[in-house]
Amino acid sequence: MFSTLIWPLAALASWAACWFLYRALLPQGALIALAAASVLGLALAWPHARRWRRLIIAAGFPLSLLASAQALLPAWAWLLPLLLLLLTYPQRSWRDAPLFPTPLGALDELSQQARLAPGERVLDAGCGLGAGLKALRRAYPQAQLEGIEWSHLLAAVARLRCRWARVHQGDMWALDWRPYRLVYLFQRPESMVQAWDKARTDLAPGSWLVSLDFEVAGRKPEARLELQGGRALWVYRI
Ligand SMILES: C[S@@+](CC[C@H](N)C(=O)[O-])C[C@H]1O[C@@H](n2cnc3c(N)ncnc32)[C@H](O)[C@@H]1O
C-alpha cells in the first residue's frame, strides 16, 4: 500500500497506520490491539523488495510501542510479535518468498494455454494463505487442487479458506512433484532455476510449470501471458 512512497516516507506511513490501528483497537484489549497492529506492520512490510526495509517496517511498531512504554502488558507480551513473525514466516520461507498473494483473476487465461484433463492434479508450491489456490480454481474448476506451505500458520489458514483443496504443510522442494500435471509458483527470481530443475526431474513430459512474475532465465516459455499492472505469467512446458 505504502510501498510506492519514497523511503523513508513508506516506513513512516506504515508505522503511523500501525499506531492508528493499535489505538483504535485498544478498547478491545491490549493484546488484540498489539497483535492486529503487528500483523498490519508485517503486511505493509512484505511488498518491499529489500529485506532490511521489510524488517524496519515490521519491527517499527512493536519496538516503538515498547520504547514508549504505553503498553500495559505483561513483560512477556513483547515477544508476541516475534512469535507471530516466526509462526507466519519460519526461516526457510524467507529464502524463497515472503507472503504475496496471487490476484484472484490472474490465472483466468491460463487454461487456454495449459490445457488439463478433468481430475488432473495441480500444485500451488508455497501456497501461502490460499490466494493462488483460489485463482487456480477459477482457471481449473475440474482439477484436483493441492497446495504445500512451509508455515504451519499459513497452511492452517489456507486449509480453512480452501476446503475443496488439499493443503500440506511442508517443504515444496522436498515434495515429490511427479503426481502433478501442473505446478504453479509465485516465489522469487532466485528460486526459478531450482524450480525448473525440479520440474524437469519430477514432472512428466507435457506437464506444466507456471510462474507468476518470475521467469526461468535462459528458458523459452511456451507462453507469456500479460497481466494487469505490467505483470506476467510465465508458462513452461516440460
Ligand atoms: C509469494 S507467496 C505466494 C502464496 C501463494 N502461492 C499465492 O500465490 O497466493 C510465497 C509463499 O511460499 C511459501 N514458501 C516459501 N518457501 C517455501 C518452501 N520451501 N516450502 C513451502 N512453502 C514455501 C512462503 O511461506 C509464502 O507463503
Ligand as a Chemical Component Dictionary entry (heavy atoms), coordinates in Angstrom:
data_LIG
# 
_chem_comp.id                   LIG 
_chem_comp.type                 NON-POLYMER 
_chem_comp.pdbx_formal_charge   0 
_chem_comp.three_letter_code    LIG 
# 
loop_
_chem_comp_atom.comp_id 
_chem_comp_atom.atom_id 
_chem_comp_atom.alt_atom_id 
_chem_comp_atom.type_symbol 
_chem_comp_atom.charge 
_chem_comp_atom.model_Cartn_x 
_chem_comp_atom.model_Cartn_y 
_chem_comp_atom.model_Cartn_z 
_chem_comp_atom.pdbx_ordinal 
LIG C1  C1  C 0  4.621  -15.089 -2.604 1  
LIG S1  S1  S 1  3.811  -16.216 -1.518 2  
LIG C2  C2  C 0  2.693  -16.949 -2.648 3  
LIG C3  C3  C 0  1.489  -17.528 -1.977 4  
LIG C4  C4  C 0  0.531  -18.231 -2.921 5  
LIG N1  N1  N 0  1.201  -19.168 -3.811 6  
LIG C5  C5  C 0  -0.198 -17.242 -3.764 7  
LIG O1  O1  O 0  0.183  -17.118 -4.934 8  
LIG O2  O2  O -1 -1.126 -16.579 -3.296 9  
LIG C6  C6  C 0  5.073  -17.449 -1.305 10 
LIG C7  C7  C 0  4.765  -18.484 -0.233 11 
LIG O3  O3  O 0  5.709  -19.538 -0.364 12 
LIG C8  C8  C 0  5.987  -20.028 0.943  13 
LIG N2  N2  N 0  7.253  -20.760 0.889  14 
LIG C9  C9  C 0  8.480  -20.218 0.711  15 
LIG N3  N3  N 0  9.400  -21.209 0.699  16 
LIG C10 C10 C 0  8.743  -22.386 0.861  17 
LIG C11 C11 C 0  9.155  -23.742 0.903  18 
LIG N4  N4  N 0  10.428 -24.085 0.765  19 
LIG N5  N5  N 0  8.209  -24.690 1.054  20 
LIG C12 C12 C 0  6.903  -24.352 1.183  21 
LIG N6  N6  N 0  6.452  -23.077 1.154  22 
LIG C13 C13 C 0  7.364  -22.101 0.988  23 
LIG C14 C14 C 0  6.031  -18.774 1.796  24 
LIG O4  O4  O 0  5.821  -19.080 3.164  25 
LIG C15 C15 C 0  4.892  -17.962 1.196  26 
LIG O5  O5  O 0  3.697  -18.209 1.862  27 
# 
loop_
_chem_comp_bond.comp_id 
_chem_comp_bond.atom_id_1 
_chem_comp_bond.atom_id_2 
_chem_comp_bond.value_order 
_chem_comp_bond.pdbx_ordinal 
LIG C1  S1  SING 1  
LIG S1  C2  SING 2  
LIG S1  C6  SING 3  
LIG C2  C3  SING 4  
LIG C3  C4  SING 5  
LIG C4  N1  SING 6  
LIG C4  C5  SING 7  
LIG C5  O1  DOUB 8  
LIG C5  O2  SING 9  
LIG C6  C7  SING 10 
LIG C7  O3  SING 11 
LIG C7  C15 SING 12 
LIG O3  C8  SING 13 
LIG C8  N2  SING 14 
LIG C8  C14 SING 15 
LIG N2  C9  SING 16 
LIG N2  C13 SING 17 
LIG C9  N3  DOUB 18 
LIG N3  C10 SING 19 
LIG C10 C11 SING 20 
LIG C10 C13 DOUB 21 
LIG C11 N4  SING 22 
LIG C11 N5  DOUB 23 
LIG N5  C12 SING 24 
LIG C12 N6  DOUB 25 
LIG N6  C13 SING 26 
LIG C14 O4  SING 27 
LIG C14 C15 SING 28 
LIG C15 O5  SING 29 
# 
